[in-house]
């Protein structure tokens, strides 16, 4: 029997396993930085999230779905690492395990597994943990405490949290700025935040690697980041004392992590280039709206999940040209 799968049919040496492990390699710089700044706690969260994600996928495939076990394709490992990147390094171990269960069991396998989930699994788990355990999920260890050799890491707000709290208290950006990390500190990762979002340089290196390997394209990251720059720049230009500048928004929070590793997820992002540009625009706009006028100082996770829900509609509006059909030729169907 010759089985022909649905289109499109592309011949190449790429496979799911190669792509997933390519993403893992791209995350190595951010992993190394997180362990350097946050110590053994970061290593604990990384290992626990990864092992738990793989274990739960194996358990569900083996005993609930009772189908082929595909844990070696690397997708569960990617989900586990991304989950670790989206939580504080001091998160209790049992919460990390619960997050892995939500990511794999609820956000991925309940839809049928890899390629069928409509929401990014790691972000679903992050939002679940944030809503369920807000205190633990907003207790951010400061990397400086690790650098100075202190055994008990000092916790404090993220740069976005400092700005949010300061503005709500009636301060101006001129008064808040001395409390914020410099741009160089933000690039290197010397600021509070989730494990995988603190170092802009490490994330950019991973993004460049994936672009060179053609694991991702530039459309979503560039569209998302450019939208953030434009809208935050307009607000900052109107009133620089009550709105942060565009560079601050780019380098803080989960902006680069979301743009490079989360929004570009092949399963939960649009298929066409035009759709990806619209998707990135929507994520960027929603992020700025949530950061400035929302209850949370960070908005990347919520923005990506909201746009994940719109992807089927975007795919209907931005359909790829049929193979072999010249541009401008109308196809009539009876």
N, C-alpha and C positions, 0 to 999 in steps of 0.2 A: 504494500500500500504506500502510495505517495501522498503525504499530507501537505497541503499548501496553506500556510497561515495567511491572515489578512494583511493587506498592504499597510504601510509601505515596505518594500523589499530592498534592503540595503546590504550589499556585500562588503565585508571588512573584517579586520582582525580584532575589533573591539568586542568586549563582552561585558555583561553586568559585573562580573568579578573584577575585571581590569579597571573598569570605571570606578567602582566602589573603593578599591584599594588605592587608586589614584587620588581619591578624595582624602583617604586616610593619610597618605604621604604628604598631601598639601596641608594637613592640620598639624603635622609634626612641629613646625616652628612655634605655633601657638601653644602646643602641649608642653614643649620645653620651657617656654617663658612662664607658663602658669606654675609649673613645678619649681622653677627657680625663685619666683616671687612668693608663692604660697606654701612651699615646702611639701612635706609628706602628706599633708591633708589633701593637696591637689592630686597627688599620685593615688591616694586612697579613693577619691571620688571618681577619677578616671577609670581605674581598674574595676571598681565596684559597678559603675554604670555600664561599662562595656560587657563585663561578664554576665551581669543580670539581664541585659538586653538579649544577649545571645542565648542564655538559658531559657528565658521565657518564650522566645521564638521557637526554640527546639521543643519545648514542652507543649506548646499549643499545636505545632505542626504534627508532633508525634502522637498525641493522645486526644486532641479535640478535632482537628481537621483530618487527621489520619491520612495525610498526603505525603508527598516527597519532602524531605528535610533539606532546607536550602541555607542553613546557617553559615556555610562556607563561602557564600557569595559576597560577604562583606557588608551587606546592607544593614544588618543588625549591629555590627560593630560601629558603623558610621553613626547610626542613631544613638548608640550608647555614648560615643565621644561627644557628639553634639549636645546631648542632654547634660553631660558633665560641663561642657562649655557654658551652659546657660544657667548654672546654679552657683551659689557661693561655695568656696572651698571648705567652709566649716559646717556645711549642711550635714545633719546626722545621717548615719549610714542607712538606717531603715527608711528614711525619706527618699534617699537616692534609689533604693530598691523599689519603692512604691512608684516613683517617677518612671523607672524603666518598665514596670508592669503596665502603667498607663500608656506609655509611648508605644510599646509593642502590642499589648493585648487590646487596648481600646482604639488607638489611632491608626494602627497598621493592620493587624491580623483580623480584626472584626470586619474589615472591608474586603478581605480576601488575600492580603499579603502584599508583597512588593509590586508596585505598578498599579495598584487598585485603590490605595488610600487617597482621599481627597485633601487631607490636611497634613501638614508637616508633623510627623510623630513627635520629634523632640520638642517642638514648640507647644504642642498640645499638652505634653507632660509638664513643661515649664509653667504654663498658665494654670494648669490644675494645681501644681504645688504652690504657686503664688497665691491663688485664691484660698486654698485649704490651709496653708501654713505661712501666712503673711509675715509673721515676725521672723521666723527662721530664714525665709527667702529674701528678706531685706536687711539682713545682718551681714555687712560686707567687711571682711578682714582687709586691713590696709597692708599693701605689699611692703611699705617702708618698715613695718614692724619685723617682718621676716629678714629684710636686708640688715637691719641693725642687730640681728641675732637674738631677738627677744623670743622666749619660749611660748608666751601667751600672746597671740596676735591681737592687736588692737583693732576694734571694729569702728566703722563710721560710715557716713553717707557717701554715696557716689557723687561725682561732680554734678550730674543731673539733679540728684537729690539736694545738693547744696544750693543750686540755683533755684529750684522749686521752693524750698523752704525759705530762702532769703527773700525772694520776690513776694511770697505770701505774707511775710513778716513786714513788708513795706520797704525793704532795702532796694537800692539801685544796683545795677551791674558793676558800677565803679566800686561800690562798697563790698560786693561779693567776690570780685575778681581775685583779690589777694588770698582768698581761701581755696582757690581752684588750682589744680596742677597746671604747669606750663605746657605749651604745645609739645616741647621736647619730652617731657615726662609722659604725656599722653601717647606719644609715638612709641616710647620705650616700654610703657606698661606700668609706670610707677603711680598708680591710682587705684582706688577701690572699685570693685565691680565683679561681675561674674568671671569665672576662671578664664574663659576663652575670649573675652572681649576687651581685655585691658591693653593689649599691645597692638597698636595699629600696624607697625612694621611687620610683625609676625603674620598678621592676617593678610596684608598686602602681598607678602612673599608667597603665601599659599594661593592667593588668587591668581597671581602671575603664573605660577606653576600650572594651575588648572586651565588657564587660557592658552598657554603654550601647548599643553597636552590636548587641547580642544575638548576638555571635559565640560566646560561651560563656555558660553559666549559673552560678549561684553554688554549685550543689550539690557538685561535686567539690572546689573550693578550700576552701569553708567546712567541709565534712565532714573533709577531710584536716587542715587547720590546727587545727580544734577538737579532733580526736583527739590531735594532737601536744601541744596545750596540756593536755588532761586527763591523759594518761598521764605526760608529763614533769613536770606539776605534782604528781601523786601521789608520784612518786619524789623530787622535790625537797622536798616537804613532809615525807616520811619522814626523809630524810637530806640536808640542803642542803649539807653539806660534801663529799659524794661524787657529787652529781648537779647538773647545771646547771639554772638556772631556765627556765621555759617561754618567756620573751621571748627569751632567748639562742638557744634552738632555732629560734624563728621567724625571727630576723633573720640567722642565719648559715648558711653552706653553700648548698645549692641548694634550700632549703625553698620560698621564694616563687617562684623560677624554675620549680621542678617543679610546684607547686600551680597556678600561673597559666597557664603556657605548655606544659608537658609532659604532665601528667596529664589535661588537658582536651582533648587531641587527639581530634577527632571519630571518627577511624577506629579508634583503639585503646582507646576508653573505652565504657562501657555506653550503651545507647540510652535507657533509661527513667530517670526522676528517682530512683526507689527504688534502681535499680541503681547510679546514679552516687553516691548517698550511701554505699552499701556499698563501692563501689570506693574512694572517698576515705578511708573509715574504714580499709580494708585497707592503703592506701598509708601513711597516717599511723602506724598501729600498727607496720608492718614497718620504717618509717624509724627510729622510736625504738628498736626492738629491735636493729637493726643498729648504730645510733650508739652505744648504751650497751654492748652485749655482743658486737658483731661485731668482726672484725679491722680493718675500715675505720672511720675517724672519721665518714665520710659514708655515708648509706644511701638517699638519695632516688632515685637512678638505679636501683639494684637493686630497690627497693620497687615502683617504677612498672612496671618490666619484668616482675616476678613477677606483679603484678596484671593486666598486659596479657594474660598467659597464662590468667588465670581469667575474662576478659571473656566468652567464649562460654558458660561455665557460668552466669555472672551473668545474661546475656541470656535464658537458658532459664528461670531462676527468676523473673525480673522481666519478664514479657511485657507489652507495651502492650495496652490494651483495644482490641478490634476496632472499626473505624470504624462508627458508627451503633448500637453496642450499649450499652444503658443499664447503669450499674453494678448489680451484683447479679444480673443475668440470666445464667443458666447456658446455655452453648452445648453442645448434644448433637450428637455426630457418630456416624454409623453405621459 
